[in-house]
Amino acid sequence: MIENNVQIKIQKQASIVGFTYLVTTLIGFINNFLVKPGLHNTETLLVYEFQFRIGVMLDVLMYALVMWMAVALYLLTKSINRNRAILGFVFRAAEAVMGFVIVLIYLAPLIILKKAENYHFNDDNLHSLASVFFDIYSMGSNLHLILMSMGALIFMSLLLSAAYIPKWLGYWGLLTYITVFLGFSLQILFPEFPTKFLMMVMAPGALFEFIFGIWLLVKGVSLKKV
C-alpha cells in the first residue's frame, strides 16, 4: 500500500507537470500564432523590435518551465523505473538547454541589425547574415523538438506502465510524440519535406498537451494500492 505522504508527494508532482504542460502549451500558442508571425523579415525587424523582444522573453519563460517540468516528471516517475526516469529527465533537460541556445541564435539577427554601424558589411550583406541566423534557428528548433519527443516518449511509457493515466490518454501521447519525432527527423533528412505536414503534426500535439495538462491538474494520477 502506498503511504499517504508518498501519495501526496506524487500528486503534487503530477500537479506541477500538469501546470507546466498547460502553461507552456499556452505560451507556445500565443508566441507562434500571435507574437512571432511576420517578425522574421529582416527589412522590418527593427520596426517591430519590442514585439520581437516579447517573443524572446516568452521563449525564455517557456524553456524555464520545461526545466521545471523535467524535474517534476522525474520525481513523478522515479518510483516506477528510476533508470528510465533519469534517461527521460536527461532528454527533457537537454530540450530546455537547446531551447536557451536557440533563443540566443534567435536574438542574433536583432543584434546584427541594431549594431550595423559596428560591422564592416554593406546593408545587403548584413540582412543576408541576419537571415542565415533565422535559418539556423529553424533547424535548431527541429533538433529541440526531436529531443522533446524522445524524453516525452520515455515519460509517457512510464506513466502508462504504472497505469498512472488512462490508456486512451497515454496512447494518444505516444502517438503524438512518435509523429513529432518522425516528422521533424524527416525535415532534417529531407529539407524539401513539406512544412504544411509539420503543422498538421504540431496541431494535434498541442491539443494533446493542453488536455494532458488539464487532466493532471484536475484528476492527478491514479495510484494503485497494493
MARGUKOL-546958 format. One record per residue (C-alpha): residue number from 1; residue in three letters; x, y, z. Coordinates in Angstrom, 3 decimals. Layout:
<doses>
<dose><n>NUM</n><res>ALA</res><east>X</east><north>Y</north><up>Z</up></dose>
...
</doses>
This chain:
<doses>
<dose><n>1</n><res>MET</res><east>0.000</east><north>0.000</north><up>0.000</up></dose>
<dose><n>2</n><res>ILE</res><east>1.328</east><north>3.416</north><up>-0.957</up></dose>
<dose><n>3</n><res>GLU</res><east>1.753</east><north>5.543</north><up>2.123</up></dose>
<dose><n>4</n><res>ASN</res><east>-0.316</east><north>8.724</north><up>2.356</up></dose>
<dose><n>5</n><res>ASN</res><east>2.675</east><north>11.074</north><up>2.468</up></dose>
<dose><n>6</n><res>VAL</res><east>4.142</east><north>9.397</north><up>-0.621</up></dose>
<dose><n>7</n><res>GLN</res><east>0.793</east><north>9.726</north><up>-2.405</up></dose>
<dose><n>8</n><res>ILE</res><east>0.674</east><north>13.425</north><up>-1.548</up></dose>
<dose><n>9</n><res>LYS</res><east>4.185</east><north>13.964</north><up>-2.935</up></dose>
<dose><n>10</n><res>ILE</res><east>3.368</east><north>12.089</north><up>-6.148</up></dose>
<dose><n>11</n><res>GLN</res><east>0.134</east><north>14.018</north><up>-6.663</up></dose>
<dose><n>12</n><res>LYS</res><east>1.991</east><north>17.281</north><up>-6.039</up></dose>
<dose><n>13</n><res>GLN</res><east>4.472</east><north>16.447</north><up>-8.804</up></dose>
<dose><n>14</n><res>ALA</res><east>1.581</east><north>15.434</north><up>-11.065</up></dose>
<dose><n>15</n><res>SER</res><east>0.015</east><north>18.856</north><up>-10.488</up></dose>
<dose><n>16</n><res>ILE</res><east>3.322</east><north>20.566</north><up>-11.329</up></dose>
<dose><n>17</n><res>VAL</res><east>3.626</east><north>18.525</north><up>-14.523</up></dose>
<dose><n>18</n><res>GLY</res><east>0.042</east><north>19.404</north><up>-15.445</up></dose>
<dose><n>19</n><res>PHE</res><east>0.596</east><north>23.095</north><up>-14.721</up></dose>
<dose><n>20</n><res>THR</res><east>3.832</east><north>23.300</north><up>-16.729</up></dose>
<dose><n>21</n><res>TYR</res><east>2.341</east><north>21.359</north><up>-19.650</up></dose>
<dose><n>22</n><res>LEU</res><east>-0.673</east><north>23.654</north><up>-19.719</up></dose>
<dose><n>23</n><res>VAL</res><east>1.257</east><north>26.925</north><up>-19.413</up></dose>
<dose><n>24</n><res>THR</res><east>3.980</east><north>26.001</north><up>-21.928</up></dose>
<dose><n>25</n><res>THR</res><east>1.299</east><north>24.984</north><up>-24.427</up></dose>
<dose><n>26</n><res>LEU</res><east>-0.479</east><north>28.320</north><up>-23.986</up></dose>
<dose><n>27</n><res>ILE</res><east>2.799</east><north>30.257</north><up>-24.260</up></dose>
<dose><n>28</n><res>GLY</res><east>3.724</east><north>28.359</north><up>-27.418</up></dose>
<dose><n>29</n><res>PHE</res><east>0.325</east><north>29.084</north><up>-28.971</up></dose>
<dose><n>30</n><res>ILE</res><east>0.452</east><north>32.810</north><up>-28.125</up></dose>
<dose><n>31</n><res>ASN</res><east>4.041</east><north>33.157</north><up>-29.294</up></dose>
<dose><n>32</n><res>ASN</res><east>3.780</east><north>31.216</north><up>-32.544</up></dose>
<dose><n>33</n><res>PHE</res><east>0.380</east><north>32.491</north><up>-33.674</up></dose>
<dose><n>34</n><res>LEU</res><east>0.053</east><north>35.969</north><up>-32.152</up></dose>
<dose><n>35</n><res>VAL</res><east>3.520</east><north>37.372</north><up>-31.436</up></dose>
<dose><n>36</n><res>LYS</res><east>6.086</east><north>35.894</north><up>-33.846</up></dose>
<dose><n>37</n><res>PRO</res><east>4.260</east><north>35.783</north><up>-37.219</up></dose>
<dose><n>38</n><res>GLY</res><east>5.796</east><north>38.265</north><up>-39.649</up></dose>
<dose><n>39</n><res>LEU</res><east>8.790</east><north>39.063</north><up>-37.442</up></dose>
<dose><n>40</n><res>HIS</res><east>11.333</east><north>37.018</north><up>-39.412</up></dose>
<dose><n>41</n><res>ASN</res><east>11.607</east><north>39.718</north><up>-42.062</up></dose>
<dose><n>42</n><res>THR</res><east>14.978</east><north>41.436</north><up>-41.700</up></dose>
<dose><n>43</n><res>GLU</res><east>13.676</east><north>44.519</north><up>-43.547</up></dose>
<dose><n>44</n><res>THR</res><east>11.068</east><north>45.271</north><up>-40.873</up></dose>
<dose><n>45</n><res>LEU</res><east>12.601</east><north>43.623</north><up>-37.797</up></dose>
<dose><n>46</n><res>LEU</res><east>13.734</east><north>46.880</north><up>-36.190</up></dose>
<dose><n>47</n><res>VAL</res><east>10.265</east><north>48.375</north><up>-36.656</up></dose>
<dose><n>48</n><res>TYR</res><east>8.783</east><north>45.578</north><up>-34.540</up></dose>
<dose><n>49</n><res>GLU</res><east>11.745</east><north>45.285</north><up>-32.172</up></dose>
<dose><n>50</n><res>PHE</res><east>9.728</east><north>45.415</north><up>-28.943</up></dose>
<dose><n>51</n><res>GLN</res><east>7.300</east><north>42.756</north><up>-30.189</up></dose>
<dose><n>52</n><res>PHE</res><east>10.315</east><north>40.641</north><up>-31.165</up></dose>
<dose><n>53</n><res>ARG</res><east>11.756</east><north>41.018</north><up>-27.663</up></dose>
<dose><n>54</n><res>ILE</res><east>8.405</east><north>39.995</north><up>-26.143</up></dose>
<dose><n>55</n><res>GLY</res><east>8.610</east><north>36.789</north><up>-28.198</up></dose>
<dose><n>56</n><res>VAL</res><east>12.132</east><north>36.163</north><up>-26.890</up></dose>
<dose><n>57</n><res>MET</res><east>11.055</east><north>36.621</north><up>-23.257</up></dose>
<dose><n>58</n><res>LEU</res><east>8.106</east><north>34.275</north><up>-23.774</up></dose>
<dose><n>59</n><res>ASP</res><east>10.535</east><north>31.671</north><up>-25.109</up></dose>
<dose><n>60</n><res>VAL</res><east>12.819</east><north>32.126</north><up>-22.093</up></dose>
<dose><n>61</n><res>LEU</res><east>9.856</east><north>31.666</north><up>-19.752</up></dose>
<dose><n>62</n><res>MET</res><east>8.710</east><north>28.586</north><up>-21.651</up></dose>
<dose><n>63</n><res>TYR</res><east>12.100</east><north>26.851</north><up>-21.505</up></dose>
<dose><n>64</n><res>ALA</res><east>12.454</east><north>27.679</north><up>-17.803</up></dose>
<dose><n>65</n><res>LEU</res><east>9.098</east><north>25.958</north><up>-17.272</up></dose>
<dose><n>66</n><res>VAL</res><east>10.297</east><north>22.984</north><up>-19.353</up></dose>
<dose><n>67</n><res>MET</res><east>13.236</east><north>22.579</north><up>-16.971</up></dose>
<dose><n>68</n><res>TRP</res><east>10.848</east><north>22.634</north><up>-14.009</up></dose>
<dose><n>69</n><res>MET</res><east>8.657</east><north>20.127</north><up>-15.872</up></dose>
<dose><n>70</n><res>ALA</res><east>11.632</east><north>17.811</north><up>-16.429</up></dose>
<dose><n>71</n><res>VAL</res><east>12.386</east><north>17.732</north><up>-12.695</up></dose>
<dose><n>72</n><res>ALA</res><east>8.721</east><north>17.132</north><up>-11.814</up></dose>
<dose><n>73</n><res>LEU</res><east>8.411</east><north>14.334</north><up>-14.387</up></dose>
<dose><n>74</n><res>TYR</res><east>11.472</east><north>12.635</north><up>-12.933</up></dose>
<dose><n>75</n><res>LEU</res><east>10.141</east><north>12.892</north><up>-9.378</up></dose>
<dose><n>76</n><res>LEU</res><east>6.746</east><north>11.650</north><up>-10.558</up></dose>
<dose><n>77</n><res>THR</res><east>8.093</east><north>8.538</north><up>-12.316</up></dose>
<dose><n>78</n><res>LYS</res><east>11.295</east><north>7.602</north><up>-10.458</up></dose>
<dose><n>79</n><res>SER</res><east>9.433</east><north>5.057</north><up>-8.292</up></dose>
<dose><n>80</n><res>ILE</res><east>8.231</east><north>3.286</north><up>-11.466</up></dose>
<dose><n>81</n><res>ASN</res><east>11.670</east><north>2.845</north><up>-13.027</up></dose>
<dose><n>82</n><res>ARG</res><east>14.483</east><north>5.075</north><up>-11.791</up></dose>
<dose><n>83</n><res>ASN</res><east>16.877</east><north>4.456</north><up>-14.688</up></dose>
<dose><n>84</n><res>ARG</res><east>14.295</east><north>5.225</north><up>-17.374</up></dose>
<dose><n>85</n><res>ALA</res><east>13.136</east><north>8.265</north><up>-15.407</up></dose>
<dose><n>86</n><res>ILE</res><east>16.723</east><north>9.567</north><up>-15.347</up></dose>
<dose><n>87</n><res>LEU</res><east>17.021</east><north>8.995</north><up>-19.106</up></dose>
<dose><n>88</n><res>GLY</res><east>13.756</east><north>10.857</north><up>-19.706</up></dose>
<dose><n>89</n><res>PHE</res><east>14.973</east><north>13.698</north><up>-17.495</up></dose>
<dose><n>90</n><res>VAL</res><east>18.229</east><north>13.946</north><up>-19.475</up></dose>
<dose><n>91</n><res>PHE</res><east>16.345</east><north>14.317</north><up>-22.767</up></dose>
<dose><n>92</n><res>ARG</res><east>13.860</east><north>16.863</north><up>-21.391</up></dose>
<dose><n>93</n><res>ALA</res><east>16.630</east><north>18.842</north><up>-19.677</up></dose>
<dose><n>94</n><res>ALA</res><east>18.606</east><north>18.769</north><up>-22.947</up></dose>
<dose><n>95</n><res>GLU</res><east>15.477</east><north>20.100</north><up>-24.653</up></dose>
<dose><n>96</n><res>ALA</res><east>15.454</east><north>23.078</north><up>-22.271</up></dose>
<dose><n>97</n><res>VAL</res><east>19.182</east><north>23.742</north><up>-22.738</up></dose>
<dose><n>98</n><res>MET</res><east>18.807</east><north>23.515</north><up>-26.505</up></dose>
<dose><n>99</n><res>GLY</res><east>15.872</east><north>25.914</north><up>-26.198</up></dose>
<dose><n>100</n><res>PHE</res><east>18.010</east><north>28.542</north><up>-24.469</up></dose>
<dose><n>101</n><res>VAL</res><east>20.703</east><north>28.111</north><up>-27.142</up></dose>
<dose><n>102</n><res>ILE</res><east>18.264</east><north>28.658</north><up>-29.991</up></dose>
<dose><n>103</n><res>VAL</res><east>16.868</east><north>31.724</north><up>-28.203</up></dose>
<dose><n>104</n><res>LEU</res><east>20.398</east><north>33.160</north><up>-28.307</up></dose>
<dose><n>105</n><res>ILE</res><east>20.623</east><north>32.322</north><up>-32.017</up></dose>
<dose><n>106</n><res>TYR</res><east>17.190</east><north>33.894</north><up>-32.496</up></dose>
<dose><n>107</n><res>LEU</res><east>18.486</east><north>37.154</north><up>-30.986</up></dose>
<dose><n>108</n><res>ALA</res><east>21.476</east><north>37.280</north><up>-33.351</up></dose>
<dose><n>109</n><res>PRO</res><east>19.624</east><north>38.967</north><up>-36.280</up></dose>
<dose><n>110</n><res>LEU</res><east>18.442</east><north>41.755</north><up>-33.974</up></dose>
<dose><n>111</n><res>ILE</res><east>21.965</east><north>42.274</north><up>-32.632</up></dose>
<dose><n>112</n><res>ILE</res><east>23.403</east><north>42.353</north><up>-36.150</up></dose>
<dose><n>113</n><res>LEU</res><east>20.889</east><north>44.901</north><up>-37.416</up></dose>
<dose><n>114</n><res>LYS</res><east>20.957</east><north>47.072</north><up>-34.276</up></dose>
<dose><n>115</n><res>LYS</res><east>24.752</east><north>47.393</north><up>-34.383</up></dose>
<dose><n>116</n><res>ALA</res><east>25.122</east><north>47.573</north><up>-38.144</up></dose>
<dose><n>117</n><res>GLU</res><east>27.477</east><north>50.560</north><up>-37.913</up></dose>
<dose><n>118</n><res>ASN</res><east>29.987</east><north>48.432</north><up>-35.960</up></dose>
<dose><n>119</n><res>TYR</res><east>30.386</east><north>45.860</north><up>-38.725</up></dose>
<dose><n>120</n><res>HIS</res><east>32.277</east><north>46.204</north><up>-41.987</up></dose>
<dose><n>121</n><res>PHE</res><east>29.460</east><north>44.910</north><up>-44.178</up></dose>
<dose><n>122</n><res>ASN</res><east>27.216</east><north>46.645</north><up>-46.628</up></dose>
<dose><n>123</n><res>ASP</res><east>23.483</east><north>46.725</north><up>-45.989</up></dose>
<dose><n>124</n><res>ASP</res><east>22.668</east><north>43.741</north><up>-48.207</up></dose>
<dose><n>125</n><res>ASN</res><east>25.311</east><north>41.586</north><up>-46.532</up></dose>
<dose><n>126</n><res>LEU</res><east>24.014</east><north>42.478</north><up>-43.074</up></dose>
<dose><n>127</n><res>HIS</res><east>20.466</east><north>41.453</north><up>-43.984</up></dose>
<dose><n>128</n><res>SER</res><east>21.731</east><north>38.251</north><up>-45.592</up></dose>
<dose><n>129</n><res>LEU</res><east>23.722</east><north>37.395</north><up>-42.467</up></dose>
<dose><n>130</n><res>ALA</res><east>20.684</east><north>38.071</north><up>-40.285</up></dose>
<dose><n>131</n><res>SER</res><east>18.605</east><north>35.759</north><up>-42.480</up></dose>
<dose><n>132</n><res>VAL</res><east>21.204</east><north>32.998</north><up>-42.067</up></dose>
<dose><n>133</n><res>PHE</res><east>20.693</east><north>33.092</north><up>-38.295</up></dose>
<dose><n>134</n><res>PHE</res><east>16.933</east><north>32.797</north><up>-38.736</up></dose>
<dose><n>135</n><res>ASP</res><east>17.550</east><north>29.671</north><up>-40.846</up></dose>
<dose><n>136</n><res>ILE</res><east>19.881</east><north>28.236</north><up>-38.182</up></dose>
<dose><n>137</n><res>TYR</res><east>17.209</east><north>28.976</north><up>-35.587</up></dose>
<dose><n>138</n><res>SER</res><east>14.659</east><north>26.990</north><up>-37.620</up></dose>
<dose><n>139</n><res>MET</res><east>16.979</east><north>23.981</north><up>-37.814</up></dose>
<dose><n>140</n><res>GLY</res><east>17.737</east><north>24.270</north><up>-34.095</up></dose>
<dose><n>141</n><res>SER</res><east>14.005</east><north>24.236</north><up>-33.401</up></dose>
<dose><n>142</n><res>ASN</res><east>13.769</east><north>20.914</north><up>-35.259</up></dose>
<dose><n>143</n><res>LEU</res><east>16.517</east><north>19.407</north><up>-33.096</up></dose>
<dose><n>144</n><res>HIS</res><east>14.861</east><north>20.784</north><up>-29.967</up></dose>
<dose><n>145</n><res>LEU</res><east>11.560</east><north>19.106</north><up>-30.854</up></dose>
<dose><n>146</n><res>ILE</res><east>13.301</east><north>15.792</north><up>-31.525</up></dose>
<dose><n>147</n><res>LEU</res><east>14.866</east><north>15.893</north><up>-28.045</up></dose>
<dose><n>148</n><res>MET</res><east>11.486</east><north>16.836</north><up>-26.588</up></dose>
<dose><n>149</n><res>SER</res><east>9.711</east><north>13.928</north><up>-28.268</up></dose>
<dose><n>150</n><res>MET</res><east>12.321</east><north>11.384</north><up>-27.126</up></dose>
<dose><n>151</n><res>GLY</res><east>12.059</east><north>12.466</north><up>-23.493</up></dose>
<dose><n>152</n><res>ALA</res><east>8.279</east><north>12.699</north><up>-23.652</up></dose>
<dose><n>153</n><res>LEU</res><east>8.027</east><north>9.174</north><up>-25.096</up></dose>
<dose><n>154</n><res>ILE</res><east>10.032</east><north>7.768</north><up>-22.183</up></dose>
<dose><n>155</n><res>PHE</res><east>7.908</east><north>9.524</north><up>-19.559</up></dose>
<dose><n>156</n><res>MET</res><east>4.638</east><north>8.680</north><up>-21.317</up></dose>
<dose><n>157</n><res>SER</res><east>5.564</east><north>4.994</north><up>-21.446</up></dose>
<dose><n>158</n><res>LEU</res><east>6.390</east><north>5.084</north><up>-17.715</up></dose>
<dose><n>159</n><res>LEU</res><east>3.051</east><north>6.689</north><up>-16.855</up></dose>
<dose><n>160</n><res>LEU</res><east>1.264</east><north>4.076</north><up>-18.958</up></dose>
<dose><n>161</n><res>SER</res><east>3.151</east><north>1.125</north><up>-17.489</up></dose>
<dose><n>162</n><res>ALA</res><east>2.138</east><north>2.168</north><up>-13.983</up></dose>
<dose><n>163</n><res>ALA</res><east>-1.440</east><north>2.931</north><up>-15.065</up></dose>
<dose><n>164</n><res>TYR</res><east>-0.996</east><north>6.468</north><up>-13.685</up></dose>
<dose><n>165</n><res>ILE</res><east>-3.072</east><north>7.819</north><up>-16.571</up></dose>
<dose><n>166</n><res>PRO</res><east>-5.905</east><north>6.331</north><up>-18.679</up></dose>
<dose><n>167</n><res>LYS</res><east>-4.835</east><north>4.166</north><up>-21.596</up></dose>
<dose><n>168</n><res>TRP</res><east>-6.577</east><north>6.388</north><up>-24.160</up></dose>
<dose><n>169</n><res>LEU</res><east>-4.605</east><north>9.406</north><up>-22.936</up></dose>
<dose><n>170</n><res>GLY</res><east>-1.312</east><north>7.532</north><up>-22.737</up></dose>
<dose><n>171</n><res>TYR</res><east>-1.583</east><north>6.006</north><up>-26.217</up></dose>
<dose><n>172</n><res>TRP</res><east>-2.636</east><north>9.382</north><up>-27.629</up></dose>
<dose><n>173</n><res>GLY</res><east>0.532</east><north>10.820</north><up>-26.100</up></dose>
<dose><n>174</n><res>LEU</res><east>2.721</east><north>8.054</north><up>-27.517</up></dose>
<dose><n>175</n><res>LEU</res><east>1.233</east><north>8.536</north><up>-30.991</up></dose>
<dose><n>176</n><res>THR</res><east>1.695</east><north>12.300</north><up>-30.694</up></dose>
<dose><n>177</n><res>TYR</res><east>5.380</east><north>12.142</north><up>-29.807</up></dose>
<dose><n>178</n><res>ILE</res><east>6.210</east><north>9.381</north><up>-32.285</up></dose>
<dose><n>179</n><res>THR</res><east>4.667</east><north>11.547</north><up>-35.011</up></dose>
<dose><n>180</n><res>VAL</res><east>6.605</east><north>14.620</north><up>-33.851</up></dose>
<dose><n>181</n><res>PHE</res><east>9.864</east><north>12.638</north><up>-33.780</up></dose>
<dose><n>182</n><res>LEU</res><east>9.327</east><north>11.216</north><up>-37.269</up></dose>
<dose><n>183</n><res>GLY</res><east>8.085</east><north>14.484</north><up>-38.763</up></dose>
<dose><n>184</n><res>PHE</res><east>10.987</east><north>16.640</north><up>-37.616</up></dose>
<dose><n>185</n><res>SER</res><east>13.557</east><north>13.921</north><up>-38.289</up></dose>
<dose><n>186</n><res>LEU</res><east>12.301</east><north>13.807</north><up>-41.885</up></dose>
<dose><n>187</n><res>GLN</res><east>12.578</east><north>17.601</north><up>-42.039</up></dose>
<dose><n>188</n><res>ILE</res><east>16.312</east><north>17.268</north><up>-41.257</up></dose>
<dose><n>189</n><res>LEU</res><east>16.863</east><north>14.344</north><up>-43.627</up></dose>
<dose><n>190</n><res>PHE</res><east>14.818</east><north>15.860</north><up>-46.444</up></dose>
<dose><n>191</n><res>PRO</res><east>14.823</east><north>19.701</north><up>-46.373</up></dose>
<dose><n>192</n><res>GLU</res><east>12.123</east><north>19.743</north><up>-49.067</up></dose>
<dose><n>193</n><res>PHE</res><east>9.765</east><north>17.939</north><up>-46.709</up></dose>
<dose><n>194</n><res>PRO</res><east>6.510</east><north>19.971</north><up>-46.770</up></dose>
<dose><n>195</n><res>THR</res><east>6.158</east><north>22.321</north><up>-43.802</up></dose>
<dose><n>196</n><res>LYS</res><east>2.364</east><north>22.002</north><up>-44.073</up></dose>
<dose><n>197</n><res>PHE</res><east>2.725</east><north>18.410</north><up>-42.869</up></dose>
<dose><n>198</n><res>LEU</res><east>4.699</east><north>19.604</north><up>-39.851</up></dose>
<dose><n>199</n><res>MET</res><east>1.876</east><north>21.974</north><up>-38.936</up></dose>
<dose><n>200</n><res>MET</res><east>-0.508</east><north>19.015</north><up>-39.178</up></dose>
<dose><n>201</n><res>VAL</res><east>1.789</east><north>17.189</north><up>-36.756</up></dose>
<dose><n>202</n><res>MET</res><east>2.072</east><north>20.062</north><up>-34.279</up></dose>
<dose><n>203</n><res>ALA</res><east>-1.623</east><north>20.966</north><up>-34.042</up></dose>
<dose><n>204</n><res>PRO</res><east>-2.809</east><north>17.590</north><up>-32.606</up></dose>
<dose><n>205</n><res>GLY</res><east>0.312</east><north>17.547</north><up>-30.440</up></dose>
<dose><n>206</n><res>ALA</res><east>-0.555</east><north>20.924</north><up>-28.920</up></dose>
<dose><n>207</n><res>LEU</res><east>-4.127</east><north>19.736</north><up>-28.315</up></dose>
<dose><n>208</n><res>PHE</res><east>-2.855</east><north>16.618</north><up>-26.554</up></dose>
<dose><n>209</n><res>GLU</res><east>-0.520</east><north>18.616</north><up>-24.303</up></dose>
<dose><n>210</n><res>PHE</res><east>-3.347</east><north>21.007</north><up>-23.423</up></dose>
<dose><n>211</n><res>ILE</res><east>-5.693</east><north>18.117</north><up>-22.498</up></dose>
<dose><n>212</n><res>PHE</res><east>-2.915</east><north>16.240</north><up>-20.712</up></dose>
<dose><n>213</n><res>GLY</res><east>-2.070</east><north>19.295</north><up>-18.630</up></dose>
<dose><n>214</n><res>ILE</res><east>-5.692</east><north>19.846</north><up>-17.623</up></dose>
<dose><n>215</n><res>TRP</res><east>-6.110</east><north>16.138</north><up>-16.804</up></dose>
<dose><n>216</n><res>LEU</res><east>-3.153</east><north>16.080</north><up>-14.420</up></dose>
<dose><n>217</n><res>LEU</res><east>-4.209</east><north>19.349</north><up>-12.786</up></dose>
<dose><n>218</n><res>VAL</res><east>-7.795</east><north>18.204</north><up>-12.242</up></dose>
<dose><n>219</n><res>LYS</res><east>-7.519</east><north>14.424</north><up>-11.861</up></dose>
<dose><n>220</n><res>GLY</res><east>-3.923</east><north>13.868</north><up>-10.857</up></dose>
<dose><n>221</n><res>VAL</res><east>-2.597</east><north>10.337</north><up>-11.356</up></dose>
<dose><n>222</n><res>SER</res><east>-4.215</east><north>7.040</north><up>-10.435</up></dose>
<dose><n>223</n><res>LEU</res><east>-2.207</east><north>5.348</north><up>-7.698</up></dose>
<dose><n>224</n><res>LYS</res><east>-2.621</east><north>1.608</north><up>-7.326</up></dose>
<dose><n>225</n><res>LYS</res><east>-2.757</east><north>0.457</north><up>-3.735</up></dose>
<dose><n>226</n><res>VAL</res><east>-1.059</east><north>-2.878</north><up>-3.341</up></dose>
</doses>
